[in-house]
Amino acid sequence: MKTIIQILLFVVVIALTVMIYKSIKHPIDFEKNRTERYNVTIERLKDIRKAQLAYKDVYGRFTGNWDTLIYFVIHDSVRNVHRVGELTDSMIEANINENKAVELGLIVRDTVKESVLESLFGKSYDANQLRYIPVSDTKIEFHLAAGTVSTASGVAVPVFEVKAHNNTILKNLDEQLIINLNDQRRTNEKYPGLQVGSLTEANNNAGNWE
């Protein structure tokens, strides 16, 4: 009888140990997966921001249409200034600044048109993937929008917004932990996911992870 009780106690202790281990490890695993998925999503959002800023440099506004933005990246061009030469110590001693050096022909500035794709990302970059949240097995698009907001002085400022909800980024992870994370974000009046730019304020196109 004593042996049976000891065995039962041993089994109970093992079961409790496993439960405690899982209760500790599960949130750790969730956080690890969340960090990995956030990281790749943030990199994609940075690329989208880069494309939007280039689009605005050319057209004076942002776009809220994926087809337009991707066509721009693949087929359009941007103007880049190439500089040949640089200020030397002797020029500086002679009080020659860069603009003067250009006038004298000591430094050459050449404005050339370059492919948006090659200039921003490299020739092998797949711009068609810009629209998709990079952590889902299915192709789910980021929410994309653009518009203008007025500053305190009444100036209309072009803005854009790209975002992905935690429910999509963290799909197939622990649902309760996702709910808890979303509730925490809402309590702090923050978007429950990742976002770059804003349609309600001119935030210098910042990401909410920055």
C-alpha positions in Angstrom: 0.0 0.0 0.0 2.8 2.4 0.9 4.5 1.7 -2.4 1.3 2.5 -4.3 0.9 5.7 -2.5 4.5 6.7 -3.2 4.0 5.9 -6.9 0.8 8.0 -7.0 2.6 10.9 -5.2 5.4 10.6 -7.7 3.0 10.7 -10.6 1.2 13.7 -9.2 4.5 15.5 -8.6 5.6 14.8 -12.2 2.3 15.9 -13.6 2.4 19.2 -11.6 6.0 19.8 -12.7 5.0 19.3 -16.4 2.1 21.7 -15.9 4.2 24.3 -14.3 6.9 23.9 -17.0 4.3 24.3 -19.8 2.7 27.3 -18.1 6.1 29.0 -18.1 7.4 27.9 -21.5 4.2 28.6 -23.4 4.3 32.4 -23.0 8.0 32.3 -23.7 7.4 30.4 -27.0 4.6 32.8 -27.9 6.9 35.8 -27.3 9.6 34.3 -29.4 7.2 33.6 -32.3 5.7 37.1 -31.9 9.1 38.7 -32.1 10.1 36.7 -35.2 6.8 37.6 -37.0 7.0 41.2 -36.0 10.6 41.5 -37.3 9.8 40.3 -40.8 6.6 42.4 -40.9 8.5 45.5 -39.8 11.0 45.0 -42.5 8.2 44.8 -45.1 6.6 48.0 -43.7 10.0 49.8 -44.0 10.2 48.8 -47.6 6.6 50.1 -48.2 7.5 53.4 -46.5 10.6 53.7 -48.7 8.5 53.1 -51.8 5.9 55.7 -50.7 8.5 58.3 -50.0 10.0 57.8 -53.4 6.5 58.1 -54.9 5.9 61.3 -53.1 9.2 62.8 -54.3 8.0 62.2 -57.9 4.3 63.0 -57.7 4.0 65.2 -54.6 1.6 62.9 -52.8 1.3 59.4 -51.5 -0.9 56.7 -53.0 -3.5 54.6 -51.4 -3.6 52.0 -54.2 -1.4 48.9 -54.2 -1.4 48.5 -58.0 -0.3 52.1 -58.4 2.5 51.8 -55.9 3.9 48.5 -57.2 3.7 49.7 -60.9 5.7 52.8 -59.8 8.4 50.7 -58.1 8.7 48.3 -61.1 8.4 50.6 -64.0 9.0 54.2 -62.9 12.2 56.1 -62.3 13.6 58.7 -59.9 16.2 61.4 -60.3 19.4 60.9 -58.4 22.3 63.3 -58.1 25.8 61.7 -58.7 28.8 63.7 -57.5 32.2 63.2 -58.9 35.0 64.6 -56.8 35.1 65.9 -53.3 36.4 68.8 -51.3 40.1 68.6 -50.5 42.0 70.2 -47.7 43.5 72.7 -50.1 40.1 73.8 -51.3 38.9 74.3 -47.7 42.0 76.3 -46.9 41.2 78.4 -50.0 37.7 79.0 -48.6 36.1 77.0 -51.5 32.9 75.4 -50.4 31.1 72.6 -52.4 28.9 75.0 -54.4 31.9 77.0 -55.4 33.8 73.9 -56.3 31.0 72.9 -58.6 31.1 76.3 -60.3 34.8 75.9 -60.8 34.4 72.5 -62.2 36.4 70.9 -59.4 33.4 68.8 -58.4 30.8 67.6 -60.9 27.2 67.0 -60.1 25.2 64.9 -62.6 21.5 64.3 -62.3 20.4 61.0 -63.8 17.3 59.0 -64.0 17.4 55.6 -62.3 15.0 52.7 -62.0 13.0 53.0 -58.7 13.4 49.3 -58.2 17.1 49.2 -58.6 17.7 52.5 -56.8 15.6 51.5 -53.7 15.8 47.7 -53.5 18.0 46.1 -56.1 17.2 44.5 -59.4 16.3 41.1 -57.9 13.7 42.5 -55.4 10.2 41.1 -55.9 8.1 44.3 -55.6 4.9 42.3 -56.1 5.2 41.1 -52.6 5.1 44.6 -51.0 1.3 44.4 -50.6 1.3 41.1 -48.6 1.8 40.6 -44.9 4.9 38.3 -44.9 3.8 35.9 -42.1 0.7 34.3 -43.5 0.4 31.1 -45.6 -2.3 32.8 -47.6 -1.8 36.1 -49.4 -3.3 38.7 -47.1 -2.7 42.4 -48.0 -1.7 45.2 -45.6 -4.3 47.8 -45.2 -3.1 50.8 -47.3 -4.6 54.3 -47.4 -3.5 57.8 -48.2 -4.8 61.3 -47.8 -4.0 64.7 -46.3 -4.2 66.3 -42.8 -4.2 69.9 -41.9 -1.5 71.3 -39.6 -2.3 73.9 -36.9 -1.4 76.6 -39.4 -3.9 75.2 -41.9 -1.4 73.6 -44.3 -2.5 70.4 -46.0 0.1 67.7 -45.5 0.1 64.5 -47.5 0.0 61.3 -45.3 -0.3 57.6 -45.8 -1.0 54.7 -43.5 -0.1 51.0 -43.8 -1.1 48.5 -41.1 -1.6 44.8 -40.2 -3.6 43.6 -37.2 -2.2 41.2 -34.6 -4.9 38.7 -35.4 -3.3 38.3 -38.9 0.3 38.7 -38.0 0.0 36.2 -35.1 -2.5 33.8 -36.7 -2.4 30.2 -35.4 -0.6 31.2 -32.2 -2.3 31.0 -28.8 -5.6 32.9 -29.2 -5.9 33.9 -25.6 -2.4 35.4 -25.6 -3.3 37.3 -28.7 -6.5 38.6 -27.1 -4.5 39.7 -24.0 -1.9 41.5 -26.2 -4.6 43.3 -28.2 -6.4 44.3 -25.0 -3.2 45.7 -23.6 -2.6 47.7 -26.7 -6.1 49.1 -26.7 -5.9 50.0 -23.0 -2.8 52.1 -23.9 -4.8 53.6 -26.8 -2.4 52.0 -29.4 -3.2 50.1 -32.5 -3.3 46.3 -31.8 -0.8 45.4 -34.5 2.0 47.0 -36.6 1.5 50.3 -38.4 3.6 52.9 -40.3 2.3 56.4 -41.0 -1.1 57.8 -39.9 -4.2 59.2 -41.6 -5.0 61.4 -38.5 -1.7 63.1 -37.8 1.5 64.2 -39.6 3.8 61.8 -37.7 6.7 62.0 -40.1 5.7 58.6 -41.4 6.9 56.9 -38.2 6.2 53.2 -37.4 4.5 52.4 -34.1 7.5 50.1 -33.3 9.9 53.1 -33.4 
